[in-house]
Amino acid sequence: MRRRIESIHSIINRQTFITVALAIVSTAVCRNQGWFAEFPLTLMGTAVIFPIVFSIGGAYKRREAALDDYGAIKAHGRAVYFATRDWFDDTDTELQDLGRDLLYDLLEGMRTMFEQPVSEMEHNEREVYAAFSNLSIFINSLRDRGLPSGEASRCNQFLSKMMVSFEHIKHVYQYRTPMTLRAYSKLFISVLPVLYGPYFAAISQEYSRGFEYVMPVLLTVILVSLDNIQEHLENPFDQVGEDDLFINAEKFRDRLLAT
């Protein structure tokens, strides 16, 4: 029950109540002044709903792409760890522990970077690539422990693929869906419920008393909720929305130990 309440609260916020209040006031003024008009609802769909749905689709694809790349980083990291555990005749516990710690440092650096503002990216990115560098040195040291050059080269390929996936996620974190489209949607979400006051006033004459404000409230809640959904999907790393991507470095390290 608590989770459902939190989900509803994430899409119905202060902006919802402000816009609903403006729509109600506009409708009430138009009813009292006798200002009626039959505006087409297709304008609402074309001007607002279609751009918002387009933005939601774009933000969702970005989130899914980030999830795919995050999975690739974990999979290739696990392959490097398995190399330290399974590719030697005599297993070395200290070597395995070092591999787990280095992978943990990498994911911890990524989590720190992606959860902080983009303005801090330059410093945090250096920390992430320092972790990649430590992994590269670690893989090179496997040769001294008897790993054939071909197998060490394969581990370096895993590392290279991890860096490619990190760059993909970084671009999702750094860049957003078109800013002008989002500004356009927010403008019309705030303006149209008020401008449609004469339309709401006109159709309210067909409703029973007490239901005259159902349409402005319902339509406004729908529009603002869609905008809030898009806003939460826009940055899948800020840990604000329920659909955000969370990098659980501790769980990954524990899973390696339990594998």
FIZAZA-686730 format. One record per residue (C-alpha): residue in one letter; x, y, z. Coordinates in nm, 2 decimals, padded with zeros to 4 digits. Each point is the difference from the previous one (the first is absolute). Example, Ala and Ser with C-alpha at 12.3 -4.5 7.8 and 13.67 -1.06 7.14 Angstrom:
BEGIN
('A', (01.23, -00.45, 00.78))
('S', (00.14, 00.34, -00.07))
***
This chain:
BEGIN
('M', (00.00, 00.00, 00.00))
('R', (00.28, 00.24, 00.09))
('R', (00.17, -00.07, -00.33))
('R', (-00.31, 00.09, -00.19))
('I', (-00.04, 00.32, 00.19))
('E', (00.36, 00.09, -00.08))
('S', (-00.06, -00.08, -00.37))
('I', (-00.30, 00.23, -00.01))
('H', (00.19, 00.27, 00.18))
('S', (00.27, -00.01, -00.25))
('I', (-00.23, 00.10, -00.29))
('I', (-00.24, 00.22, 00.20))
('N', (00.19, 00.29, 00.16))
('R', (-00.02, 00.37, 00.07))
('Q', (00.00, 00.08, -00.37))
('T', (-00.31, -00.21, -00.04))
('F', (-00.20, 00.18, 00.27))
('I', (00.11, 00.35, -00.13))
('T', (-00.10, -00.08, -00.36))
('V', (-00.33, -00.16, 00.12))
('A', (-00.08, 00.31, 00.21))
('L', (00.07, 00.23, -00.30))
('A', (-00.23, -00.21, -00.23))
('I', (-00.28, 00.00, 00.26))
('V', (00.03, 00.38, 00.05))
('S', (00.00, 00.05, -00.38))
('T', (-00.31, -00.22, -00.04))
('A', (-00.18, 00.17, 00.29))
('V', (00.07, 00.35, -00.14))
('C', (-00.12, -00.10, -00.35))
('R', (-00.32, -00.15, 00.14))
('N', (-00.08, 00.31, 00.20))
('Q', (00.08, 00.24, -00.29))
('G', (-00.18, -00.21, -00.25))
('W', (00.31, -00.06, -00.21))
('F', (-00.06, -00.32, -00.20))
('A', (00.19, -00.15, -00.29))
('E', (00.02, -00.34, -00.17))
('F', (00.37, -00.05, -00.03))
('P', (00.12, -00.32, -00.18))
('L', (00.15, -00.26, 00.24))
('T', (00.22, -00.11, -00.29))
('L', (00.21, 00.31, 00.06))
('M', (00.07, -00.12, 00.35))
('G', (00.12, -00.34, -00.13))
('T', (00.21, 00.15, -00.28))
('A', (00.16, 00.28, 00.20))
('V', (00.06, -00.18, 00.33))
('I', (-00.07, -00.37, 00.02))
('F', (00.19, -00.11, -00.31))
('P', (00.32, 00.19, 00.08))
('I', (00.00, -00.13, 00.36))
('V', (-00.06, -00.36, -00.11))
('F', (00.28, 00.04, -00.25))
('S', (00.23, 00.13, 00.27))
('I', (-00.10, -00.29, 00.24))
('G', (00.08, -00.25, -00.28))
('G', (00.34, 00.16, -00.06))
('A', (00.08, 00.01, 00.38))
('Y', (-00.10, -00.36, 00.04))
('K', (00.22, -00.12, -00.29))
('R', (00.30, 00.19, 00.16))
('R', (-00.07, -00.17, 00.33))
('E', (-00.02, -00.35, -00.16))
('A', (00.32, 00.07, -00.19))
('A', (00.18, 00.09, 00.33))
('L', (-00.13, -00.32, 00.16))
('D', (00.14, -00.21, -00.29))
('D', (00.34, 00.16, 00.03))
('Y', (00.00, -00.03, 00.38))
('G', (-00.07, -00.37, -00.05))
('A', (00.28, -00.03, -00.24))
('I', (00.25, 00.16, 00.25))
('K', (-00.10, -00.25, 00.26))
('A', (00.01, -00.29, -00.23))
('H', (00.35, 00.08, -00.13))
('G', (00.12, 00.08, 00.35))
('R', (-00.12, -00.33, 00.11))
('A', (00.19, -00.17, -00.29))
('V', (00.32, 00.17, 00.12))
('Y', (-00.06, -00.12, 00.35))
('F', (-00.07, -00.36, -00.12))
('A', (00.34, 00.02, -00.19))
('T', (00.18, 00.06, 00.33))
('R', (-00.19, -00.28, 00.16))
('D', (-00.02, -00.27, -00.27))
('W', (00.28, 00.05, -00.24))
('F', (00.28, -00.09, 00.24))
('D', (00.10, -00.35, 00.10))
('D', (00.04, 00.11, 00.36))
('T', (-00.26, 00.25, 00.12))
('D', (00.12, 00.31, 00.18))
('T', (-00.24, 00.14, 00.26))
('E', (00.18, 00.33, 00.03))
('L', (-00.01, 00.04, -00.38))
('Q', (-00.38, -00.06, 00.00))
('D', (-00.05, 00.25, 00.29))
('L', (00.20, 00.26, -00.19))
('G', (-00.21, -00.05, -00.31))
('R', (-00.32, 00.03, 00.19))
('D', (00.12, 00.32, 00.17))
('L', (00.11, 00.16, -00.33))
('L', (-00.34, -00.07, -00.16))
('Y', (-00.18, 00.13, 00.31))
('D', (00.21, 00.32, -00.02))
('L', (-00.10, 00.04, -00.36))
('L', (-00.37, -00.03, 00.06))
('E', (00.02, 00.22, 00.31))
('G', (00.17, 00.27, -00.21))
('M', (-00.27, -00.03, -00.26))
('R', (-00.27, 00.03, 00.26))
('T', (00.15, 00.30, 00.15))
('M', (00.04, 00.17, -00.34))
('F', (-00.35, -00.07, -00.13))
('E', (-00.18, 00.10, 00.32))
('Q', (00.18, 00.34, 00.02))
('P', (-00.07, 00.30, -00.22))
('V', (00.15, 00.02, -00.35))
('S', (00.20, 00.30, 00.13))
('E', (00.21, -00.25, 00.21))
('M', (00.05, -00.24, -00.30))
('E', (00.36, 00.10, -00.08))
('H', (00.14, -00.09, 00.34))
('N', (-00.22, -00.31, 00.04))
('E', (00.09, -00.13, -00.35))
('R', (00.37, 00.01, 00.09))
('E', (-00.07, -00.22, 00.30))
('V', (-00.19, -00.25, -00.22))
('Y', (00.28, -00.02, -00.25))
('A', (00.25, -00.04, 00.28))
('A', (-00.20, -00.31, 00.09))
('F', (00.02, -00.12, -00.36))
('S', (00.38, 00.07, 00.01))
('N', (00.03, -00.21, 00.31))
('L', (-00.19, -00.28, -00.17))
('S', (00.23, 00.02, -00.30))
('I', (00.31, -00.02, 00.22))
('F', (-00.16, -00.30, 00.18))
('I', (-00.07, -00.18, -00.33))
('N', (00.36, 00.06, -00.11))
('S', (00.13, -00.14, 00.33))
('L', (-00.18, -00.33, -00.08))
('R', (00.27, -00.08, -00.25))
('D', (00.26, 00.00, 00.27))
('R', (-00.21, -00.25, 00.18))
('G', (00.00, -00.24, -00.30))
('L', (-00.30, 00.11, -00.21))
('P', (00.07, -00.05, -00.37))
('S', (00.03, 00.31, -00.21))
('G', (-00.30, -00.09, -00.21))
('E', (-00.23, -00.04, 00.31))
('A', (00.14, 00.33, 00.14))
('S', (-00.09, 00.16, -00.33))
('R', (-00.35, -00.13, 00.03))
('C', (-00.03, 00.15, 00.35))
('N', (00.11, 00.33, -00.15))
('Q', (-00.28, -00.03, -00.26))
('F', (-00.24, -00.04, 00.29))
('L', (00.14, 00.32, 00.16))
('S', (-00.03, 00.18, -00.33))
('K', (-00.37, -00.09, -00.04))
('M', (-00.06, 00.11, 00.36))
('M', (00.14, 00.34, -00.09))
('V', (-00.21, 00.03, -00.31))
('S', (-00.31, -00.08, 00.20))
('F', (00.10, 00.26, 00.26))
('E', (00.03, 00.26, -00.27))
('H', (-00.35, -00.08, -00.12))
('I', (-00.14, 00.03, 00.35))
('K', (00.19, 00.33, 00.05))
('H', (-00.16, 00.15, -00.31))
('V', (-00.35, -00.09, 00.13))
('Y', (00.10, 00.16, 00.33))
('Q', (00.15, 00.31, -00.16))
('Y', (-00.26, 00.07, -00.27))
('R', (-00.37, 00.03, 00.02))
('T', (-00.30, -00.02, -00.24))
('P', (-00.04, 00.33, -00.20))
('M', (-00.02, 00.29, 00.25))
('T', (-00.22, 00.21, -00.24))
('L', (-00.26, -00.28, -00.02))
('R', (-00.02, -00.03, 00.37))
('A', (-00.03, 00.38, 00.04))
('Y', (-00.27, 00.00, -00.26))
('S', (-00.20, -00.27, 00.18))
('K', (00.03, 00.17, 00.34))
('L', (-00.12, 00.33, -00.15))
('F', (-00.31, -00.14, -00.15))
('I', (-00.08, -00.22, 00.30))
('S', (-00.01, 00.31, 00.22))
('V', (-00.18, 00.22, -00.26))
('L', (-00.26, -00.22, -00.17))
('P', (-00.20, -00.11, 00.31))
('V', (-00.05, 00.37, 00.07))
('L', (-00.08, 00.10, -00.36))
('Y', (-00.25, -00.28, -00.03))
('G', (-00.21, 00.16, 00.28))
('P', (-00.27, 00.10, -00.25))
('Y', (-00.02, -00.35, -00.14))
('F', (-00.03, -00.16, 00.35))
('A', (-00.26, 00.26, 00.09))
('A', (-00.20, -00.08, -00.32))
('I', (00.00, -00.38, 00.05))
('S', (-00.07, 00.03, 00.37))
('Q', (-00.35, 00.12, -00.08))
('E', (-00.09, -00.35, -00.09))
('Y', (00.12, -00.15, 00.33))
('S', (-00.19, -00.03, 00.33))
('R', (00.08, 00.25, 00.27))
('G', (00.33, -00.09, 00.17))
('F', (00.15, -00.16, -00.31))
('E', (00.08, 00.32, -00.19))
('Y', (00.37, -00.01, 00.10))
('V', (00.06, -00.37, -00.07))
('M', (00.13, 00.06, -00.36))
('P', (00.25, 00.28, 00.08))
('V', (00.13, -00.20, 00.30))
('L', (00.02, -00.33, -00.18))
('L', (00.17, 00.13, -00.31))
('T', (00.25, 00.21, 00.20))
('V', (00.10, -00.29, 00.22))
('I', (00.06, -00.21, -00.31))
('L', (00.21, 00.25, -00.17))
('V', (00.22, 00.09, 00.31))
('S', (00.03, -00.37, 00.09))
('L', (00.14, -00.08, -00.34))
('D', (00.24, 00.28, 00.03))
('N', (00.12, -00.12, 00.34))
('I', (00.05, -00.35, -00.14))
('Q', (00.21, 00.14, -00.27))
('E', (00.20, 00.20, 00.25))
('H', (00.07, -00.30, 00.21))
('L', (00.12, -00.21, -00.30))
('E', (00.21, 00.29, -00.13))
('N', (00.28, -00.07, 00.25))
('P', (00.01, -00.38, 00.09))
('F', (00.28, 00.05, 00.25))
('D', (-00.12, 00.27, 00.24))
('Q', (-00.18, -00.26, 00.22))
('V', (-00.32, 00.21, 00.01))
('G', (-00.24, -00.20, -00.21))
('E', (-00.09, -00.37, 00.06))
('D', (00.14, -00.10, -00.34))
('D', (00.35, 00.13, 00.05))
('L', (00.31, -00.21, -00.06))
('F', (00.19, -00.08, 00.32))
('I', (00.35, -00.13, -00.01))
('N', (00.03, -00.24, 00.29))
('A', (00.38, -00.05, 00.04))
('E', (-00.03, -00.18, 00.33))
('K', (-00.25, -00.26, -00.13))
('F', (00.22, -00.06, -00.31))
('R', (00.31, -00.07, 00.22))
('D', (-00.20, -00.23, 00.23))
('R', (-00.13, -00.19, -00.30))
('L', (00.35, -00.06, -00.13))
('L', (00.10, -00.14, 00.33))
('A', (-00.30, -00.23, 00.01))
('T', (00.03, -00.12, -00.36))
***
